Amino acid sequence: VLECAHNAAMQVIVSNTTEVGIQLVQEDIRQHPPKSFPGKLLAFLYERFKAFEGSEKSGMVIVPTELIPENGTKLQAIVLELAHLNSLEDAFIEWLECCNYFCNSLVDRIVPGKPDAAMQETLNKLLGYSDGLLTMSEVYRLWAIEGNEHVKSILSFAQVDNGVIIEPSIDIYRELKLRMLNGTHTMSSGLAILAGCETVKAAMDDETVSAFIADIMQQEIAPNIPYDVSLDVAHDFGAKVLDRFRNPHIQHLWLSITLNYSSKIRLRCLPVLQKHYEKTDAAPELFSLGFAAYIYFMKAITIRDGKYYGDLHGASYLIQDELAETFYKRWAGLSVPALVKEVLSDGPFWGTDLAALPNFTQAVTDKLNSLINQGVKETIESTLSKKTIAA
């Protein structure tokens, strides 16, 4: 990889290491290789700086696509901190800051992944060859990149694809996608799985679950996006997202969406919840249900090879979350009210004490008890009915 740093024709670096990839790991970048992605990136850039003697034109356009706010800004800050921790020379740090462009970006496209065996066979026949790396995606695409005219000139592929947008600010694109699409996915995933829906399309075909998905998106998320965006714009975007969810050709597994469930709630959904509480002390009914379903989904029954599995009607499902072990212990030793309070009070993880939000602890507790005792579909229906009466 370091040899590539000597290639003058290389001008662009694109990353996709998921939300947990852009983190500071205090490490020596001279080890082969560094452990973290920012460490690897810094090692590459330092090699390039030396190879081209710090020339201005040797700087790179760096476009992280990880789904976190201001991903480029955060990556740059980590790389700069690592450079200082590694005592790299001032001339390099100046080159790093002045000659390289860390672009905030947002990718919006539903990509379920590899097609199933039947679809793979059909596509192999259609193509006339077997492609082991074949990936399914929807037709819709948006890649919004924050950059100036220099960035535009380097990322010239934007000129031939109207799905690529390069603008000085991409905040509105990020907020709409992060909250309306990803936030809705996250707050619906556990509930949909517990309701027996394997895919997003299956959930949209289910009258009860689809009503929850549409209502939490348009009634509780859209009015509380933590950005200056009109409700009409948010609702219009939401309607398009719901159409995308109904795409019959996309088999997007809810279980895949629950990967890093806890972190996704913290990053994608809590800002919406906090915005809601700036307006009212009433607990958001659908958000409370989505959060209760998250807690219920995180109930591991068995441990195999160090992995935690929940149970749904006798079938096990893998809990792929950094808090899986923590929840296993919580469920084993606490009553439902105590469990909810402990989860919501986990300030070090959430970054705030969610138990302090007015009426939220009781609302989540009531929803969780209902999911356990009354059933998933019944709880969704009663919650939707309560919302209708309140409206």
Summary of the structure (lengths in Angstrom):
residues: 391
radius of gyration: 22.9
end to end distance: 58.6
largest distance: 69.5
contacts: 1218
relative contact order: 0.08
helix: 58%
strand: 10%
